[in-house]
Amino acid sequence: MYQMNTTLSADAVDFIDDVKLEAMVAGLKEDPEAVRRVIAKSLRKEALTVEETAILLGAESPELVEEIFEAARTVKRDVYGNRIVFFAPLYVGNYCTNNCKYCGFRSSLKSAVRHTLSDAELVREVEALEELGHKRLILVYGESPKYSPDFIAHTVRQTYATKKGNGEIRRVNINAAPLDEEGFRIVKEAGIGTYQIFQETYHKKTYAEWHPANTMKGNYMWRLNAFDRAFRAGIDDIGLGVLFGLYDWRFEVLAMVTHALYLQSKFGVGPHTLSFPRIKAAEGLDLNLKYQVSDNEYKRLVAILRLAVPYTGLIMTAREPAELRREVLAFGVSQIDAGTKLEIGGYQEDRQKGEQTLNREQFKVGDTRTLDEVIGEILEGGYIPSFCTSCYRLGRTGEHFMEYAIPGFIGKFCTPNAIMTLAEYLEDYASPETKAKGMALINAELEKLDGKLRTEVVKRLEQVRSGKRDLYF
């Protein structure tokens, strides 16, 4: 029987220097010349140092902040084009031994409705998501011994095996407790995509205040070194995140960049994605918090992260309201969820639009629109909604992904693949209005491709229209 080994390895290191980062935050000041020098480096798509990131954080005047926003728009467009990748979270179980004070799953919350999906319930949830058009899921688990690596691997395999009509899940990402090396190997063998772990806050004193020491999550160093164990176990596709609002957002941005640079230096590849949700309403939570992040600060942190780590995907979840998501897409975000339901088993339920049950959720969703509604708006904005999973399935992850991304080769794959996955969605799931918008966008995008590539994409689009699926470069 699997037994977690929570002994830190001999090379475990605390690479977050709280004193240094706090001093950097305290010393922030606006230096327009330095900001523009750092922006110029970002526009060359070179990763920034922590010190250079701090220079951007020091910009406060509206004019200089707008220069940062514009640079972020340029970098985002150069690296990712006009694609937006779609996914959906699927909560498998909400039993949790932790007592994180901000979370609707915390162990002391007696009003929380606890449940773990049975195999049959998981299948129905996946089928419900497939019937909407989703191809990429992130499975979410409470941090409990119930959700062992063997259990996680089983649910991943079951998700891949579940197919409804033309629907299939082509990439399963994971958000779960940090594992030991053996545990990471077990879940890797199940064919997972990204393994996502939130540090929540990198500030040690704040971390201890929000995460009681006598819980799984109370061990700061075990969590901080989780990705080291994942890399040693062969997982080269990881996503890190912070829950903004627990501590000073500027400190957290510097710490995230520190973590990304540490992984790049030690393992030759940084995180595949960064997540930056703000703390939101949860059952029994008082939101009168000292470090709440304003909308303007939120937009700044997204833009600065885009400039600091140009080749890392940025995820903006449905925690945020539709209006803010619409604005922030332009200068940093590359992945979003849509049609999100956080209750265990929620995708099978027939509910009024926007209806939520807080005692069954980890937090309150801010954007309750359907997948089709969000895709329709994305199309109106000139973006290509993408369900592409080709890089993962062809081994273009980790160090290999960086080899493709940095020279710009990724553009030869991603736009055609996004077009084809959009065509699948339009044929199988879209409303008539969304289909019309999507076909118009596809025709416009085809005109931008060079002759040989355009001919091949047109040929494959005809195959999609005739019923063939899962075509990619």
Residue, then its C-alpha position, 0 to 999 in steps of 0.5 A: m500500500y502506498q505510504m507518503n514519504t514526507t522527508l525533504s531531500a538533502d538538496a531541499v532549499d529555501f529559495i525565497d528570501d523574505v527579508k530580501l524581497e520585503a526590502m525590495v518592496a519597501g524600496l520601490k520607487e518610480d524610475p521612468e528611464a529604468v522602466r523603459r530599459v526593462i520594457a525594451k528587454s521584455l520586448r526582446k522576449e527575454a526573461l526578467t530578473v527579480e530586480e528588473t521585475a521590481i523596477l516595473l512594480g515601482a511604476e505608478s504614474p498612469e502614463l508609465v503603467e500604460e506603457i507596461f500594458e502596451a508592452a505586455r500586449t505586444v509580448k502576448r501577441d508576439v508569443y501567443g498570437n490571438r489564441i485563447v486556450f479553453f479548459a474547465p475545472l472538474y472537482v472530484g472530491n472536497y474532503c480535506t484535512n487542511n484548515c486554510k482559513y480562506c477556503g470553503f473546503r476547510s476541515s473546521l467548516k461543518s456546514a460544508v457538504r462533503h462528497t467524492l465522485s464515484d466512478a459512475e458520477l465521474v463519467r457523467e460529469v465528464e460526459a456533461l463537459e464533453e457535450l458542451g465541447h470541452k477537450r481540456l480539463i483540470l481535475v481538482y481534489g481536496e488535500s486528503p489521504k482519500y485522494s492518493p496518487d493511485f486514486i488520482a491516476h485512476t480518475v485520470r485514466q477514467t476521464y481519458a476513457t470517457k467519450k460521448g459522441n464526438g466528445e473526448i478529453r484530450r488533456v487532463n491536468i491536475n490540481a492536488a496536494p504535493l506528492d513525494e517522488e513515488g507519488f508523482r511517478i504514479v500520476k505521471e504514468a496515468g498520462i497527466g498534463t500539467y500538475q498544478i500546485f498553489q503556494e498560496t502565499y510565499h510570505k512565511k509568516t503569512y503562510a503560517e497564519w493562514h495554514p495551521a501547522n498541524t495539517m498537511k498544508g502546514n509544512y511550508m518547505w514541503r510545499l515549496n519544494a514540491f516541483d523539485r520532486a515532480f521534476r525528479a519524478g519525470i514530470d516536466d509540465i508544472g503550474l504554480g500559483v498564488l492566491f492574491g489577497l493574503y499578502d502584499w501583491r508586489f511581494e508575491v509577484l517577486a516571489m513567483v518570478t523567483h520560483a520560476l527562475y529557480l526552476q529554470s536554473k535548476f532543471g532547465v525549464g520553468p513553469h508551464t503556467l502561472s495562476f494568480p486568482r484573487i481571494k473570493a467569497a467562500e462559506g463563512l469567510d470575512l472578506n474584510l482583508k488587509y491585502q485585497v488586490s484592486d482591479n487596477e493592481y490586478k491588471r498591473l500584476v498580470a501585465i508585469l508577469r507577462l513581461a517577466v516570464p514571456y513564454t509562460g502561460l498565464i491562467m485567469t479563472a472564472r473567479e473574476p467577473a466577465e468585465l475584468r476578464r475581457e480587459v485583461l485578455a489583451f495584455g497577458v492571459s493565454q488560458i481561461d475556463a468557461g461554463t465553470k461549476l465548482e460544486i461536486g457533481g455540478y455539471q450534471e445539474d440543471r440549474q438557473k443561470g448563475e445559481q451557486t450553492l456556497n456551502r458546496e463550493q470552494f469559493k464563489v465564481g465571478d463569471t457564470r456565463t456558458l462556454d458558448e457565450v464566452i466563446g461568442e464574445i472571444l470571437e467578437g474580440g478577434y481571438i481564436p478560441s483554442f482547445c488544442t492539446s497537440c504540444y502535450r501529445l507530441g512531447r512538446t513539453g518542458e524543455h522541448f516546449m521552450e525549444y519550440a517557443i523561444p525561436g517562434f516556431i510555435g506559431k507554425f503549429c498553434t494557429p493552425n491547430a487552434i483553427m482546427t479545434l475551433a472548427e470542431y467546436l463550431e461543427d459539433y457544439a456551437s449555437p448558430e450565432t457563435k458558428a457564424k462568428g467562428m466561420a467568419l474568424i476562421n476565414a479571416e485567419l486563413e488569409k493570414l497564413d502563407g500559401k502552402l500552410r493555408t492550403e494544408v489547413v483548408k484541406r484539413l478543415e474540409q476533413v473536419r466538416s466531413g466528420k473527421r476529428d482530432l487533426y493537428f500539426 
